[in-house]
Amino acid sequence: MDYQLIKLHANEILTSRAPECSYIEYKASAEQLDKILKTVCAYGNNYCDNDIQYLFIGVAEENSEDNKAIPVLPVSGISPGRLEKCKNILNSLRSFIYPNVAFEVLANRHGEVNYLLIVVLRQTGGPFAVAPKAETDKKSILNREDMSG
């Protein structure tokens, strides 16, 4: 996987203000773990047959009547001191999807602002599902409240 090319393409998506679609999703915060988990699982199933799918973390989206699901620029981003912690927590989501969906969590910059990018390539071995423990286990990563720190 050519990470530099993927990062460049991700920034082109942001700069062009591409709307969400079958292979692009924006989340304003890494605190949206349940939605992030479900998106990664859906990307694993890849019903639209995409070669690569992007989930931008730290990128808010417009939600007006005229502009829906368009990234807000400049991106809100993730502070440099939180990048590694957020990246580790996002990587831990792997244990809540079965069978395991292969994905990469990459730190990237748009202008002077850091954000995280989850990249999911075409998968085999599905269908994929969110493990029941993600919904029921009160000690799970999805119920943590320390993402803001």
Order of alpha helices (4+ residues) and beta strands (2+ residues): alpha-beta-alpha-beta-beta-beta-alpha-beta-beta-beta-beta-alpha
